[in-house]
Structures are given as structure tokens and as C-alpha cells.
């Protein structure tokens, strides 16, 4: 027997956003999707009727949803949310149609026609359905309100981090400007092609951006060799044994696409220098998870995606200073998530100070 409406809890904004975060993590383990329904009043209800209309809408939702469905404020006193679990997502069109009819019917009993006409209803399913051609925004920010809350509560850290990015990238571009000129000449005259290599990578929430590197490969190479290799690495099917290596390596060590000069640039990480321009522009940060290619992202397990969704990509990070390509993919993701949980200005400083030693050591760089 369902609990009386008066006993059905409607969570406040912070608690409701926390539940959405927990449901995402539960789905990562169980693979069982959940649905977030939002009723957005948008502040369009007249001020004197606004709170009363919202109260009536909540009463209607309470009566038309299950006791196990979590209800709360997605945006306090403006957007009401309901989380539905244990649904048959395979028949999503029929399910959403039935749910919409039921909710509208219940709201019609508690709102005037004018009030009901001003309500915007939207549905958001986690995990999102993936397409083979990922261009931008494969992840829906609406399903991650906790990240917006975190950024809002950490405004000082976010502003300080961005200031560090700007100052650090400008200083690096000035300091390494002579190297830019030398490397550009070496790349230009060692093989046919452009000096800078531009590649579409995925930033936070999967937004594409032009990722810059000094070109280290021959022009017009076939990416399938890397695509098949990285697929095996992500799936855990590659054991890390590489020819001529005593330690495990989870990166292609004898890539036929790489030029002789490119091999040197990769081992010394000098091919990464143009990414300071990405940092200055704001596509990347000095510290954060490395940005993946779209075809890599498509191979990710649900929990892997958090390394991309929850932070802006970085030039360096815990992975780079804790072993680089010597570490398997799952362990690399765990390091990225560990950074996201403990991120702070001083952690960024420590990682930046450890990066030169990791780069000069060259262990795990290919």
C-alpha cells in the first residue's frame, strides 16, 4: 500500500542532485538505466500563484508516481524532478508516451489550463544512447547537476585554476618559443606535411575541440591500426607485453606511422608543446585527464566516461607522473577519478612540479 501523499518526501535541490549522482554510479555498476523527468515552470507562472501552483504540481506528481520514485527540486522553486528506476528502456517511446499521458492527466486535476500550458516537461535517460559518429555533446549536462553545484561552491578554486592556466600557458609559450621554431623546421624538412597536427578530441561533456600537436606521423596515415590497438587496451584484452620492453607498456611502441623525428618528439614529449595554446584558449587545463579521441570514447565502459565528463582535459595529470604508459587503462582511469575527487590548487601545483621529472625520465613515453 502506497504511503499517504503527506508522507512522501520531496527533496530540496542539493539532496535531489546528490541522489542523481548516486543513481548514475548505481547504473555504472548495474547497467540498469534510469529516467529523469523535469517539470520546468521557468518562472512564467504569475508571482502570486507561483508557489501555490508548484505545490499543486507536486501533489499531482505524488499521486501519479510510485512510492519508490524519487521526487525533488532540480532547481529550487522553479523546476521539479522525478527519478524513475527499473524501467523498460528498450520500449522507450511507448514508455515515455504512457508516462507523459499519466503525468499530464494528474497535473490537469491540480492546475488550471493556463498554468498547465506554461509547464515544460522533458525526459532524460541515463546512460545516453550512443551513435557511431560522435561530434559534440554525447553527454547531457542536465544529468549532472551535481557538477554545476560543485563548480558553484568552488568558484574560488575554479577562478584560481583558470588564472594558473592563463599565466602558466603564456609563460610556457614565451619560454619555449625558441624550441617552437627549431621543432617546426625539423618537422617541416624531415617529411611531407604540415608542421602542426590538428585532431578532433573530446573535452568536458564530450564537446569537440581542435587538439594541437607537432606532427609526429607521416601524412595520410591509416588510423585503423591505432583504433584496433586502443580498443584492445580499453577492453583489457592487451597484456602490456611489448617487443624490447622489460616492463608492461600500454601504448604502441613500434608505430609504423611515426617518423624518425616524431619518435624523438614523442619520447621527449616535445610534440605536446602546442597544447599550451589549447590551455590558453580554454579548451584544456594545465592539469586534468588527457582528452580522448571519439572512437576511444565509444569503447568506454560507463564508469570510464566520468574522466571526460567531470572535468576539463589537461596537459598533464596524475597518470603522467605516476607511470604513464606503464599503467593499464582501468588504473589510468582510477588515477583520473582520484584526481577529480581530491582536486585542489595545491594538488595541481604538486603535479606540475613533478611533471618535468616524469618527462625527462622518459619512462612510459612513446
C-alpha positions as CSV (number, residue, x, y, z in Angstrom):
1,X,0.0,0.0,0.0
2,X,1.4,3.4,-1.0
3,X,2.3,5.9,1.6
4,X,-0.1,8.9,2.0
5,X,0.9,12.0,0.0
6,X,1.8,13.9,3.1
7,X,4.4,11.2,4.0
8,X,6.1,11.2,0.5
9,X,9.3,13.3,0.7
10,X,10.1,16.0,-1.8
11,X,13.9,16.6,-1.6
12,X,15.4,20.0,-1.7
13,X,17.8,20.9,-4.6
14,X,21.1,19.8,-3.1
15,X,19.7,16.5,-1.8
16,X,18.0,15.8,-5.1
17,X,21.1,16.5,-7.1
18,X,23.1,14.2,-4.8
19,X,20.6,11.4,-5.5
20,X,21.0,11.9,-9.3
21,X,24.8,11.5,-8.8
22,X,24.2,8.3,-6.7
23,X,21.8,6.9,-9.4
24,X,24.4,7.4,-12.1
25,X,27.0,5.5,-10.1
26,X,24.5,2.7,-9.4
27,X,23.8,2.5,-13.1
28,X,27.5,2.3,-13.8
29,X,27.6,-1.0,-11.8
30,X,24.2,-2.5,-12.6
31,X,23.9,-1.3,-16.2
32,X,20.2,-0.6,-15.4
33,X,19.1,2.8,-16.9
34,X,17.1,5.4,-15.0
35,X,14.9,8.2,-16.3
36,X,14.9,11.8,-15.0
37,X,11.7,13.7,-15.7
38,X,11.7,17.5,-15.3
39,X,8.8,19.9,-15.0
40,X,10.0,23.4,-15.7
41,X,7.8,26.3,-14.7
42,X,10.5,28.7,-15.8
43,X,9.3,31.5,-13.6
44,X,6.5,32.1,-16.0
45,X,3.7,31.5,-13.5
46,X,2.4,34.8,-12.0
47,X,4.3,35.6,-8.9
48,X,1.2,35.4,-6.6
49,X,0.3,32.0,-7.9
50,X,3.8,30.6,-8.4
51,X,4.3,28.7,-5.1
52,X,0.7,27.6,-4.9
53,X,0.9,26.2,-8.5
54,X,4.1,24.4,-7.7
55,X,2.6,22.9,-4.5
56,X,-0.4,21.6,-6.6
57,X,2.0,20.2,-9.2
58,X,3.9,18.3,-6.5
59,X,0.7,16.9,-5.1
60,X,-0.2,15.8,-8.6
61,X,3.2,14.1,-9.1
62,X,3.0,12.4,-5.7
63,X,-0.3,10.9,-6.6
64,X,0.7,9.8,-10.2
65,X,4.1,8.3,-9.4
66,X,5.3,5.3,-7.4
67,X,6.4,5.4,-3.8
68,X,9.9,4.3,-4.9
69,X,10.2,7.2,-7.5
70,X,12.4,10.0,-6.0
71,X,10.9,13.5,-6.3
72,X,12.6,16.7,-5.6
73,X,13.6,20.2,-6.7
74,X,16.0,20.1,-9.6
75,X,16.1,23.9,-9.4
76,X,14.6,25.2,-6.1
77,X,11.0,26.6,-6.5
78,X,11.4,26.5,-10.3
79,X,12.0,23.0,-11.7
80,X,10.5,19.8,-10.2
81,X,12.2,16.5,-10.9
82,X,11.3,12.8,-10.6
83,X,13.7,9.9,-10.9
84,X,12.2,6.7,-12.3
85,X,14.2,3.4,-12.0
86,X,13.6,-0.2,-13.0
87,X,12.0,0.8,-16.4
88,X,11.8,-1.0,-19.7
89,X,14.0,1.4,-21.7
90,X,14.0,-0.8,-24.8
91,X,10.5,0.3,-25.5
92,X,11.3,3.9,-24.6
93,X,8.8,5.6,-27.0
94,X,5.8,3.6,-25.7
95,X,7.0,4.1,-22.1
96,X,7.5,7.8,-22.4
97,X,4.2,8.3,-24.1
98,X,2.4,6.4,-21.3
99,X,4.2,8.3,-18.6
100,X,3.6,11.7,-20.2
101,X,-0.2,10.9,-20.6
102,X,-0.4,9.8,-16.9
103,X,1.5,12.8,-15.6
104,X,-0.4,15.4,-17.6
105,X,-3.6,13.8,-16.6
106,X,-2.7,14.0,-13.0
107,X,-1.5,17.6,-13.3
108,X,-4.6,18.6,-15.1
109,X,-6.6,17.8,-11.9
110,X,-4.4,20.2,-9.8
111,X,-3.5,23.1,-12.2
112,X,-5.6,25.5,-14.2
113,X,-5.4,25.2,-18.0
114,X,-3.3,28.4,-18.2
115,X,-0.8,27.0,-15.5
116,X,-0.6,23.6,-17.2
117,X,0.1,25.2,-20.6
118,X,3.1,27.0,-19.1
119,X,4.7,23.8,-17.8
120,X,7.6,22.4,-19.9
121,X,8.1,18.6,-19.5
122,X,11.3,16.9,-20.6
123,X,12.7,13.4,-20.2
124,X,16.4,12.5,-19.8
125,X,17.7,8.9,-19.8
126,X,21.0,7.7,-18.3
127,X,23.1,6.3,-19.9
128,X,22.6,8.2,-23.1
129,X,22.2,6.3,-26.3
130,X,25.5,6.4,-28.3
131,X,25.9,6.9,-32.0
132,X,28.9,5.8,-34.0
133,X,29.6,9.4,-35.3
134,X,30.3,11.4,-32.1
135,X,30.8,15.0,-32.9
136,X,29.8,17.0,-29.8
137,X,27.9,16.8,-26.6
138,X,27.5,13.0,-26.4
139,X,26.7,13.5,-22.7
140,X,23.8,15.5,-21.4
141,X,24.8,18.1,-18.8
142,X,21.3,18.1,-17.4
143,X,22.0,14.6,-15.9
144,X,25.0,16.1,-14.0
145,X,23.6,18.9,-11.8
146,X,25.9,17.9,-9.0
147,X,28.9,19.1,-11.2
148,X,27.3,22.5,-11.6
149,X,26.7,22.7,-7.8
150,X,30.3,21.7,-7.2
151,X,31.6,24.4,-9.6
152,X,29.3,26.9,-7.9
153,X,30.6,26.1,-4.5
154,X,34.2,26.0,-5.6
155,X,34.2,29.3,-7.5
156,X,37.5,30.5,-5.9
157,X,39.3,27.2,-6.9
158,X,37.8,27.4,-10.5
159,X,38.9,31.0,-10.9
160,X,42.4,30.3,-9.4
161,X,42.8,27.2,-11.7
162,X,41.9,29.3,-14.8
163,X,44.3,32.0,-13.7
164,X,47.0,29.4,-13.3
165,X,46.2,28.1,-16.8
166,X,46.5,31.5,-18.4
167,X,49.6,32.6,-16.6
168,X,51.3,29.2,-17.0
169,X,50.5,28.8,-20.7
170,X,51.7,32.3,-21.5
171,X,54.9,31.7,-19.6
172,X,55.5,28.4,-21.3
173,X,54.8,29.8,-24.8
174,X,57.3,32.6,-24.2
175,X,59.9,30.2,-22.6
176,X,59.7,27.6,-25.3
177,X,59.3,29.9,-28.3
178,X,62.9,29.1,-29.5
179,X,62.1,25.4,-29.3
180,X,58.9,26.0,-31.3
181,X,61.0,27.4,-34.1
182,X,63.6,24.6,-34.1
183,X,61.0,21.9,-34.0
184,X,58.9,23.5,-36.7
185,X,62.0,23.4,-39.0
186,X,62.8,19.8,-38.2
187,X,59.3,18.6,-38.8
188,X,58.9,20.6,-42.0
189,X,62.0,19.3,-43.6
190,X,62.0,15.7,-42.3
191,X,58.8,14.6,-44.0
192,X,56.0,15.9,-46.2
193,X,53.1,17.6,-44.4
194,X,52.1,20.4,-42.1
195,X,54.1,21.4,-39.0
196,X,51.1,21.4,-36.7
197,X,48.8,18.4,-36.4
198,X,45.2,19.2,-35.7
199,X,42.9,16.5,-34.4
200,X,39.4,16.4,-33.0
201,X,39.5,15.4,-29.3
202,X,36.7,15.4,-26.8
203,X,36.6,17.9,-23.9
204,X,34.3,18.1,-20.9
205,X,30.9,16.6,-21.7
206,X,32.4,15.4,-25.0
207,X,32.5,18.7,-26.7
208,X,34.9,18.5,-29.6
209,X,37.8,20.9,-30.0
210,X,40.9,21.1,-32.2
211,X,43.7,19.4,-30.3
212,X,47.2,20.6,-31.3
213,X,50.5,18.8,-31.6
214,X,53.7,19.0,-33.6
215,X,53.2,16.5,-36.4
216,X,55.0,13.2,-35.5
217,X,53.5,10.9,-38.1
218,X,53.6,10.6,-41.9
219,X,50.9,12.3,-43.8
220,X,47.7,10.4,-44.9
221,X,48.3,7.5,-42.5
222,X,45.6,5.0,-41.6
223,X,44.2,5.4,-38.1
224,X,42.7,1.8,-38.1
225,X,46.0,0.3,-36.7
226,X,45.7,2.6,-33.6
227,X,41.9,2.2,-33.4
228,X,42.2,-1.6,-33.1
229,X,45.1,-1.4,-30.7
230,X,43.4,1.1,-28.3
231,X,40.2,-1.0,-28.4
232,X,42.1,-4.0,-27.0
233,X,43.8,-1.8,-24.3
234,X,40.4,-0.3,-23.2
235,X,38.7,-3.7,-23.1
236,X,41.6,-5.2,-21.0
237,X,42.5,-7.6,-23.8
238,X,46.1,-6.4,-24.2
239,X,48.6,-7.7,-21.7
240,X,51.1,-4.9,-22.0
241,X,53.9,-7.1,-23.4
242,X,55.8,-5.1,-26.0
243,X,58.8,-6.1,-28.0
244,X,62.1,-5.0,-26.5
245,X,60.5,-3.8,-23.2
246,X,61.1,-5.3,-19.8
247,X,58.1,-3.6,-18.2
248,X,54.5,-3.6,-19.3
249,X,53.6,-0.9,-21.9
250,X,50.1,0.0,-22.8
251,X,50.9,2.1,-25.8
252,X,52.0,1.3,-29.4
253,X,55.8,1.1,-29.1
254,X,56.6,0.5,-32.8
255,X,54.0,2.5,-34.7
256,X,54.9,2.5,-38.4
257,X,53.0,5.7,-38.9
258,X,55.6,7.7,-36.8
259,X,58.5,9.5,-38.5
260,X,62.1,9.3,-37.1
261,X,61.8,12.9,-35.9
262,X,58.4,12.1,-34.5
263,X,59.8,9.3,-32.4
264,X,62.2,11.7,-30.7
265,X,59.5,14.3,-30.2
266,X,57.2,11.7,-28.6
267,X,59.8,10.3,-26.3
268,X,60.7,13.8,-25.1
269,X,57.0,14.9,-25.1
270,X,58.1,17.9,-27.2
271,X,55.3,17.2,-29.6
272,X,52.8,18.2,-26.9
273,X,54.1,21.8,-26.6
274,X,51.4,23.4,-28.9
275,X,48.8,22.3,-26.4
276,X,49.7,25.3,-24.3
277,X,47.7,27.1,-27.0
278,X,44.7,24.9,-26.2
279,X,45.2,25.7,-22.5
280,X,45.4,29.5,-23.2
281,X,42.2,29.3,-25.3
282,X,40.4,27.4,-22.6
283,X,39.8,24.0,-24.3
284,X,42.2,22.4,-21.8
285,X,43.7,23.0,-18.4
286,X,47.3,22.6,-17.4
287,X,46.2,19.7,-15.1
288,X,43.5,17.2,-15.8
289,X,42.7,13.9,-17.6
290,X,44.0,13.5,-21.1
291,X,41.4,14.2,-23.9
292,X,40.4,11.0,-25.8
293,X,39.5,10.5,-29.5
294,X,35.9,9.9,-30.4
295,X,36.5,6.3,-31.3
296,X,38.2,5.7,-28.0
297,X,35.3,7.2,-26.1
298,X,32.8,4.9,-27.9
299,X,34.7,1.9,-26.4
300,X,34.5,3.3,-22.8
301,X,32.6,1.5,-20.1
302,X,30.1,3.7,-18.2
303,X,32.4,4.5,-15.3
304,X,35.3,5.3,-17.7
305,X,33.2,8.2,-19.1
306,X,33.5,10.1,-15.8
307,X,37.1,11.0,-16.6
308,X,35.9,13.1,-19.6
309,X,32.5,14.3,-18.3
310,X,33.5,15.6,-14.9
311,X,36.5,17.8,-15.8
312,X,38.2,19.8,-18.4
313,X,41.0,17.8,-20.1
314,X,44.6,18.6,-19.1
315,X,48.1,18.8,-20.4
316,X,49.4,16.7,-17.5
317,X,47.9,14.8,-14.6
318,X,48.3,12.0,-12.0
319,X,48.6,9.5,-14.8
320,X,51.6,11.3,-16.3
321,X,53.5,11.5,-13.1
322,X,52.5,8.0,-11.8
323,X,53.7,5.8,-14.6
324,X,52.2,7.0,-17.9
325,X,52.0,4.2,-20.4
326,X,53.3,1.6,-17.9
327,X,49.8,1.7,-16.3
328,X,46.8,-0.2,-17.7
329,X,43.7,1.7,-18.9
330,X,41.5,0.9,-15.9
331,X,44.2,2.0,-13.5
332,X,44.7,5.2,-15.6
333,X,41.0,6.0,-15.2
334,X,41.2,5.4,-11.5
335,X,44.0,7.9,-11.2
336,X,42.0,10.4,-13.1
337,X,39.0,9.9,-10.8
338,X,41.2,10.1,-7.8
339,X,42.4,13.5,-9.1
340,X,38.8,14.6,-9.6
341,X,37.9,13.7,-6.0
342,X,40.9,15.4,-4.5
343,X,41.3,18.3,-6.9
344,X,42.7,21.5,-5.4
345,X,45.1,24.3,-6.3
346,X,47.9,22.7,-4.3
347,X,47.4,19.3,-5.9
348,X,47.7,21.0,-9.3
349,X,50.9,22.7,-8.2
350,X,52.4,19.4,-7.0
351,X,51.5,17.6,-10.3
352,X,53.0,20.5,-12.3
353,X,56.3,20.3,-10.2
354,X,56.5,16.5,-10.7
355,X,55.9,16.7,-14.5
356,X,59.3,17.8,-15.7
357,X,61.0,14.9,-13.9
358,X,58.5,12.5,-15.4
359,X,59.1,14.0,-18.9
360,X,62.9,14.0,-18.6
361,X,62.8,10.5,-17.2
362,X,61.0,9.4,-20.4
363,X,59.7,6.1,-18.8
364,X,56.5,5.2,-20.5
365,X,56.8,7.8,-23.2
366,X,56.3,6.5,-26.8
